[in-house]
Every structure is written in C-alpha cells, then in structure tokens.
Amino acid sequence: MTTGDEIVDATFTALYEHGYADLTMAAIGEEFDKSTSLIHYHFDSKEDLLATCLETILDDFLDDLEDDPDADPADRLLRLAELVVGGTGDNGVDEFHTALLELRAQAPYDEALREQLARNDAVWREHIADIVRDGIEQGRFREVDPEHFAALFRSAIEGAQSHNVILGEDAPCEEAIAGIEELLIRELLVEDERTGDAAA
C-alpha cells in the first residue's frame, strides 16, 4: 500500500469517526501512522484529498466487483446491485459506506466533490449500460435504451444503499434487492425468459 493509499484510508476512518463538519487535517493525521506533514506533501488541501477519496472509491469498487463480461448479464447486474446496496464486507454496510454518504451530502456545497461524484456516476452508468448492451446482443435482454435503464438502475441501487446506511437494521435491504431483481432486472429479459419458458 502506498503512502497515498494509507492517507485515503485514514481519511475514511476520520470521516466516519468525526463526521464531515469536524473533519480536519489534524483529525486525519490522528488516524495516520506516519508524519502529518506527509499528508500536506501529497495533497494540497482537504478538498483535494476528499476528491481523491471519491476517485479511490470507484477504483476499489470496480476491483471488488470482479465483473466477468462472459457471465450472464442478469447475474452481473444482480451482483452489482448486491455489492452497492449491501456492501463488500461480511458485515454489510460499514464505516466506508457511512463516510461515503457524508461526502455525498456535502456535494451540493463543494464543487470539487460534486465534479468527482459526477465523474464517478458517469463511469457507473456507462458500466451498467455496457452490461445491458451485452445482454441485448446475446438475445437475453429485450431492446431497451441502455442509457435510460442505466440511469434508473443507478438511482435505484444508490438510493437503496443510502437507505441502508441511514436506517441500519431497520432498512428494507432484502426487499430492495428483491424489488430490483424482479422489477428491473427480470423486466429486461426477453418474454420467454421472463415467463420461465425459454426456448431450447
């Protein structure tokens, strides 16, 4: 792990522990094992650091996804939804997701965060649209507008994730995943697949 990665990890921990309002470079330094001066060496400002955190989120999540382009497209969409809504760890939503929600909440007031979130969102929507295109080409999905579906699907899974973070154990996580699978993913399937009467 590089020093930059260690600083990003320390930032997420500090954000979870203190919240955005009380997040300072000093608070981040308390979670960083090395000299605080290294933080200032690698990042010009807290805003620069937080934008990098958002970029790291995207890269790490795509690595965790381990998406197989040869896998069934419906399964790929479902796995993506499960990881976004429930998290990648054994305990589901964790401090990482809470910290992410803190950053999203600040985006309307912070141009750098908003711009990075917009870049992340564009990558996610294109990734989802690519899966839909693959499904259409394979004859598994009916003809739909991939970009329109991607925007809807992205909004659904991100909303369910936020709901999960905010409400914790009271969030209808399983119901959300079931609804996403039944009302979004299965509705993409060609008619024979949806009714369970796929042609041989």
C-alpha positions as CSV (number, residue, x, y, z in Angstrom):
1,M,0.0,0.0,0.0
2,T,1.4,3.4,-1.0
3,T,1.5,6.4,1.3
4,G,-1.3,8.0,-0.7
5,D,-3.5,4.9,-0.1
6,E,-2.7,5.0,3.6
7,I,-3.7,8.7,3.8
8,V,-7.0,7.9,2.0
9,D,-7.7,5.1,4.4
10,A,-7.0,7.4,7.3
11,T,-9.4,10.0,5.8
12,F,-12.2,7.5,5.6
13,T,-11.7,6.5,9.2
14,A,-11.5,10.1,10.4
15,L,-14.6,10.9,8.4
16,Y,-16.5,8.1,10.0
17,E,-15.3,8.9,13.5
18,H,-15.8,12.7,13.4
19,G,-18.3,13.4,10.6
20,Y,-17.7,15.9,7.8
21,A,-18.3,19.0,10.0
22,D,-15.4,18.1,12.3
23,L,-13.1,16.6,9.7
24,T,-9.8,18.4,9.8
25,M,-6.3,17.6,8.6
26,A,-5.3,17.2,12.2
27,A,-8.1,14.6,12.7
28,I,-6.9,12.7,9.7
29,G,-3.4,12.9,11.0
30,E,-4.5,11.2,14.2
31,E,-5.6,8.2,12.1
32,F,-2.4,8.2,10.0
33,D,0.6,6.3,11.4
34,K,3.2,8.5,9.8
35,S,4.1,12.2,9.9
36,T,1.1,14.5,9.3
37,S,3.4,16.6,7.1
38,L,3.2,13.8,4.6
39,I,-0.5,14.5,4.2
40,H,0.3,18.1,3.2
41,Y,3.1,16.8,0.9
42,H,0.7,14.5,-1.1
43,F,-2.4,16.7,-1.1
44,D,-2.7,20.5,-1.5
45,S,-5.9,20.7,0.6
46,K,-8.6,18.8,2.3
47,E,-10.9,19.3,-0.7
48,D,-8.2,17.7,-3.0
49,L,-7.9,14.8,-0.6
50,L,-11.6,14.2,-0.4
51,A,-11.9,14.3,-4.2
52,T,-9.2,11.7,-4.4
53,C,-11.1,9.6,-1.8
54,L,-14.1,9.5,-4.2
55,E,-11.9,8.5,-7.1
56,T,-10.4,5.7,-5.0
57,I,-13.9,4.5,-4.1
58,L,-14.7,4.0,-7.7
59,D,-11.4,2.1,-8.5
60,D,-11.7,-0.1,-5.4
61,F,-15.3,-1.0,-6.0
62,L,-14.7,-2.0,-9.6
63,D,-11.9,-4.2,-8.4
64,D,-14.2,-5.8,-5.8
65,L,-16.8,-6.3,-8.4
66,E,-14.5,-8.5,-10.5
67,D,-17.0,-8.3,-13.3
68,D,-16.8,-11.1,-15.8
69,P,-18.0,-9.9,-19.2
70,D,-18.7,-13.6,-20.2
71,A,-21.1,-14.2,-17.3
72,D,-24.9,-14.0,-17.7
73,P,-25.8,-10.2,-17.9
74,A,-28.7,-10.6,-15.5
75,D,-26.4,-12.1,-12.9
76,R,-23.9,-9.3,-13.5
77,L,-26.5,-6.7,-12.8
78,L,-27.7,-8.5,-9.7
79,R,-24.2,-8.9,-8.3
80,L,-23.5,-5.2,-8.8
81,A,-26.8,-4.3,-7.0
82,E,-26.0,-6.6,-4.1
83,L,-22.5,-5.1,-3.6
84,V,-23.7,-1.5,-3.9
85,V,-26.7,-1.9,-1.5
86,G,-25.2,-4.4,1.0
87,G,-21.5,-3.7,0.9
88,T,-18.5,-5.8,0.1
89,G,-17.6,-7.0,3.6
90,D,-19.1,-9.8,5.7
91,N,-21.0,-7.4,7.9
92,G,-22.6,-5.5,5.0
93,V,-22.8,-1.7,5.3
94,D,-19.8,-0.4,7.3
95,E,-17.9,2.7,8.1
96,F,-16.9,3.1,4.5
97,H,-20.5,3.5,3.4
98,T,-21.2,5.9,6.2
99,A,-18.2,8.0,5.2
100,L,-19.4,7.9,1.5
101,L,-22.8,9.2,2.5
102,E,-21.1,12.1,4.4
103,L,-19.3,13.1,1.2
104,R,-22.4,12.9,-1.0
105,A,-24.2,15.1,1.4
106,Q,-21.6,17.8,1.0
107,A,-21.5,17.7,-2.8
108,P,-24.1,20.5,-3.3
109,Y,-21.8,22.8,-1.4
110,D,-18.4,21.7,-2.7
111,E,-17.7,21.9,-6.4
112,A,-14.7,19.6,-6.3
113,L,-16.7,16.8,-4.6
114,R,-19.6,17.4,-6.9
115,E,-17.4,17.2,-10.0
116,Q,-15.8,13.9,-8.8
117,L,-19.1,12.4,-7.9
118,A,-20.4,13.3,-11.4
119,R,-17.3,11.6,-13.0
120,N,-17.9,8.5,-10.8
121,D,-21.6,8.4,-11.7
122,A,-20.8,8.7,-15.4
123,V,-18.4,5.7,-15.2
124,W,-21.0,3.7,-13.3
125,R,-23.8,4.4,-15.7
126,E,-21.7,3.5,-18.7
127,H,-20.7,0.3,-17.0
128,I,-24.3,-0.6,-16.4
129,A,-25.2,0.4,-19.9
130,D,-22.5,-1.9,-21.3
131,I,-23.9,-4.8,-19.4
132,V,-27.3,-4.1,-20.9
133,R,-25.8,-3.8,-24.4
134,D,-24.2,-7.2,-23.9
135,G,-27.5,-8.7,-22.8
136,I,-29.3,-7.3,-25.9
137,E,-26.5,-8.6,-28.2
138,Q,-26.7,-12.1,-26.6
139,G,-30.5,-12.2,-27.0
140,R,-31.1,-12.3,-23.3
141,F,-32.4,-8.8,-22.9
142,R,-35.2,-7.1,-24.9
143,E,-34.5,-4.0,-26.8
144,V,-34.3,-1.0,-24.4
145,D,-32.3,2.2,-24.3
146,P,-29.2,1.2,-22.3
147,E,-28.5,4.7,-21.1
148,H,-32.1,5.2,-19.8
149,F,-32.0,1.9,-18.0
150,A,-28.6,2.6,-16.5
151,A,-29.8,6.0,-15.1
152,L,-32.8,4.3,-13.5
153,F,-30.8,1.3,-12.2
154,R,-28.1,3.5,-10.8
155,S,-30.6,5.7,-9.0
156,A,-32.3,2.6,-7.5
157,I,-29.2,1.0,-6.1
158,E,-27.7,4.2,-4.8
159,G,-31.0,5.1,-3.1
160,A,-31.2,1.7,-1.5
161,Q,-27.6,2.0,-0.3
162,S,-28.3,5.4,1.3
163,H,-31.5,4.0,2.9
164,N,-29.4,1.1,4.2
165,V,-26.8,3.4,5.8
166,I,-29.3,5.7,7.3
167,L,-31.7,3.2,8.8
168,G,-29.3,0.3,9.5
169,E,-31.0,-2.8,10.7
170,D,-34.4,-1.2,10.1
171,A,-33.7,-0.7,6.4
172,P,-35.6,-2.9,4.0
173,C,-32.4,-4.1,2.3
174,E,-33.6,-7.6,1.3
175,E,-36.9,-6.2,0.0
176,A,-35.0,-3.6,-2.0
177,I,-32.7,-6.2,-3.6
178,A,-35.7,-8.4,-4.4
179,G,-37.6,-5.5,-6.0
180,I,-34.5,-4.5,-8.1
181,E,-34.2,-8.1,-9.3
182,E,-37.9,-8.6,-10.0
183,L,-39.0,-5.2,-11.3
184,L,-35.8,-4.0,-13.0
185,I,-33.5,-6.9,-14.0
186,R,-36.2,-9.5,-14.8
187,E,-38.1,-6.9,-16.8
188,L,-35.1,-6.7,-19.1
189,L,-35.3,-10.4,-20.0
190,V,-37.0,-11.4,-23.3
191,E,-40.5,-12.6,-22.9
192,D,-39.7,-16.3,-22.9
193,E,-37.0,-15.9,-20.2
194,R,-39.3,-13.8,-18.0
195,T,-42.1,-16.4,-18.1
196,G,-39.6,-19.2,-17.5
197,D,-40.4,-20.8,-20.9
198,A,-37.1,-20.1,-22.5
199,A,-36.7,-21.7,-25.9
200,A,-34.4,-24.7,-26.1
